[in-house]
Amino acid sequence: MSFSIVLVDDHQVLRDAIKEILLRHPEFDVVGEAGDASDAVEVCRRTDPDLVVMDIGLPGMNGIEATGELARHSPRARVLMLSMFDDEASVMAAVRAGARGFVLKKACATELIDAMRTVVRGGTYFGAQVADRLLSGVQLGKLRAPARAGHESLSPREQQVLRLTVEGKSNKEAATLLHLEVHTVRSYRKTMMAKLGASNVAQLIQVATASGLIERIRNNDGARSETSGA
């Protein structure tokens, strides 16, 4: 069995180097590559990869933002982040965006392959230095969900819009399903981002999913359906 891989880095020479390494590991099959975030999202939509090896320092939309977009558009793909730096802010942001691993570009080929194997099979991988940053962030509470990240803070209509957003529906699609105007759906999304401490839609999805909010909303919807049908 081979795992499909998409490589994302703005330096062709690095992508070529990784592909050269992977030639010795037939379990990995590179099905696409991209030099920026928007191309990465499109390539992943088209190829539906098992793993995305993502550079954090992309031009325009960075790798962290791209990871958040992939959580929405290609939820099956697991992301392994590559970076020149292991500062706490970058590590925390990558994890919050949904990255399952974080490897420094100065790592040896063996470590990169170990990280890829671990992440693509459902685990998490953080090198020793990166793990120290992650532990520090956890101890300081930097991975906690916002205090108001509960369904009680959202109106019933906001909960409906949020559920459709997580399911990948566009503003127009959500508006049609809920019999609302598109600008009304946009307004609901902006209000929810303010309530849940998210700065964009990708982060809104990440916060709602990581905090268990979506699961609680779905459970409540199911309970209401059972009550109405009783």
C-alpha positions in Angstrom: 0.0 0.0 0.0 1.3 3.5 -0.9 0.3 6.8 0.6 -0.4 9.8 -1.7 1.6 12.9 -0.9 1.4 16.6 -1.9 4.5 18.7 -1.4 4.0 22.4 -0.8 7.1 24.7 -0.8 7.9 27.9 -2.7 11.4 26.6 -3.4 11.5 24.1 -6.3 14.9 22.8 -5.1 13.5 21.7 -1.8 10.6 19.9 -3.4 13.0 18.2 -5.7 15.2 17.2 -2.8 12.3 15.6 -0.9 11.1 13.8 -4.0 14.6 12.4 -4.4 14.5 11.1 -0.8 11.1 9.6 -1.4 12.4 7.6 -4.4 14.0 5.3 -1.8 10.7 4.9 0.0 8.1 3.4 -2.4 5.4 3.5 0.3 5.1 7.2 -0.6 3.7 8.4 -3.9 4.0 12.2 -4.7 0.7 13.0 -6.5 1.1 16.8 -6.6 3.1 19.8 -5.6 2.6 23.5 -5.3 4.6 26.6 -4.7 2.0 28.7 -2.9 -1.1 28.2 -0.7 -3.8 28.8 -3.2 -2.3 26.3 -5.6 -1.9 23.9 -2.7 -5.6 24.0 -1.8 -6.5 23.4 -5.5 -4.1 20.5 -5.9 -5.4 18.9 -2.7 -9.0 19.3 -3.9 -8.1 17.5 -7.1 -5.9 14.7 -5.7 -7.4 14.1 -2.2 -4.0 13.2 -0.7 -3.3 11.2 2.4 -0.5 13.6 3.5 0.5 17.2 2.8 4.1 18.3 3.6 3.5 22.0 4.1 6.1 24.8 4.2 5.1 27.3 6.8 6.7 30.3 5.1 4.8 30.5 1.8 4.3 33.8 -0.1 0.9 35.4 0.4 -1.2 33.1 2.5 1.2 31.3 4.7 1.3 27.5 5.4 -0.6 27.9 8.7 -3.5 29.7 6.9 -3.4 27.1 4.1 -3.6 24.3 6.7 -6.8 25.9 8.0 -8.2 26.0 4.5 -7.4 22.3 4.0 -9.3 21.5 7.2 -12.3 22.8 5.4 -11.8 21.7 1.8 -9.7 18.5 2.2 -10.4 17.2 5.7 -9.0 13.8 5.0 -5.5 15.1 4.3 -3.1 15.1 7.3 -0.6 18.0 7.4 3.0 17.8 8.4 4.5 21.3 8.7 8.0 22.2 7.7 9.8 25.3 9.0 13.1 27.0 9.3 12.1 28.1 12.8 10.7 26.5 15.9 9.5 29.5 17.8 6.5 28.9 20.2 4.2 31.2 18.2 4.7 29.2 15.0 4.3 25.9 16.7 1.1 26.9 18.5 -0.4 28.4 15.4 0.3 25.3 13.3 -1.3 23.0 15.9 -4.3 25.3 16.3 -4.7 25.3 12.5 -4.8 21.5 12.5 -1.2 20.4 11.7 -0.5 16.8 12.9 3.3 17.3 12.9 6.1 19.9 12.8 9.6 19.2 11.5 12.5 21.6 11.1 14.0 22.0 7.7 17.4 21.3 9.2 16.2 17.8 10.2 17.9 14.8 8.6 16.2 12.7 5.9 15.6 9.9 8.4 13.6 12.2 10.7 11.5 13.5 7.9 10.6 10.0 6.8 9.8 9.0 10.4 7.6 12.1 10.7 5.8 11.3 7.5 5.2 7.7 8.4 3.8 8.7 11.8 1.5 11.4 10.6 0.1 9.7 7.6 -0.9 6.7 9.8 -2.8 8.9 12.1 -0.3 9.8 14.7 1.4 13.1 15.6 5.1 13.9 15.3 7.0 16.8 16.9 10.8 16.9 17.0 12.5 17.3 20.4 12.9 21.1 20.1 9.4 21.5 18.7 7.9 19.3 21.4 9.5 21.7 24.0 7.7 24.6 22.5 4.5 22.7 22.3 4.7 21.6 26.0 5.4 25.2 27.0 2.3 26.4 25.1 0.1 23.7 26.7 1.4 24.5 30.2 0.6 28.2 29.6 -2.9 27.3 28.4 -2.3 28.6 24.8 -4.2 25.6 23.3 -7.3 26.1 25.3 -10.5 26.8 23.4 -12.0 30.3 24.0 -14.0 30.5 27.2 -17.2 31.3 25.3 -16.8 28.4 22.8 -20.1 26.8 23.8 -23.3 26.5 21.9 -25.0 28.5 24.6 -23.3 31.6 23.3 -24.7 31.2 19.8 -28.3 31.7 18.7 -30.2 28.8 17.1 -29.7 30.3 13.7 -26.0 30.9 14.3 -25.7 27.2 15.3 -27.3 26.2 12.0 -25.0 28.4 10.0 -22.0 27.1 11.9 -22.9 23.5 11.2 -23.3 24.2 7.5 -20.0 26.1 7.5 -18.1 23.1 9.0 -19.8 20.9 6.4 -18.1 23.0 3.7 -21.1 24.9 2.5 -20.5 28.3 0.9 -22.4 31.5 2.0 -24.7 31.0 -1.0 -25.3 27.4 -0.3 -26.1 28.0 3.3 -28.4 30.9 2.4 -30.3 28.6 0.1 -30.7 25.8 2.6 -31.8 28.2 5.4 -33.9 30.4 3.2 -31.8 33.5 4.0 -30.1 36.2 2.1 -26.4 35.7 1.4 -25.5 38.9 3.3 -27.4 37.6 6.3 -25.3 34.5 6.4 -22.1 36.6 6.1 -23.3 38.6 9.0 -23.9 35.5 11.1 -20.4 34.2 10.3 -18.8 37.5 11.4 -20.8 37.5 14.6 -19.8 33.9 15.4 -16.1 34.7 14.7 -16.3 37.5 17.2 -18.0 35.3 19.8 -15.6 32.4 19.4 -12.4 34.4 19.1 -11.7 33.4 15.4 -10.1 35.8 12.9 -11.3 33.9 9.7 -13.6 31.2 8.6 -10.9 28.5 8.7 -10.1 29.3 12.3 -13.8 29.4 13.1 -14.1 25.8 11.8 -11.0 24.8 13.8 -12.2 26.3 17.0 -15.7 24.8 16.6 -14.4 21.4 15.9 -11.5 21.3 18.5 -13.7 22.5 21.3 -16.4 19.9 20.7 -18.9 22.7 19.8 -20.0 21.1 16.5 -20.6 17.7 18.2 -22.8 19.4 20.9 -24.8 21.3 18.2 -25.4 18.1 16.3 -26.4 16.2 19.4 -28.9 19.0 20.3 -30.3 18.9 16.7 -30.7 15.1 17.1 -32.4 15.5 20.4 -34.8 18.1 19.0 -35.6 15.8 16.1 -36.4 12.9 18.4 -38.6 15.1 20.6 -40.5 16.4 17.6 -41.0 12.9 16.2 -42.2 11.5 19.5 
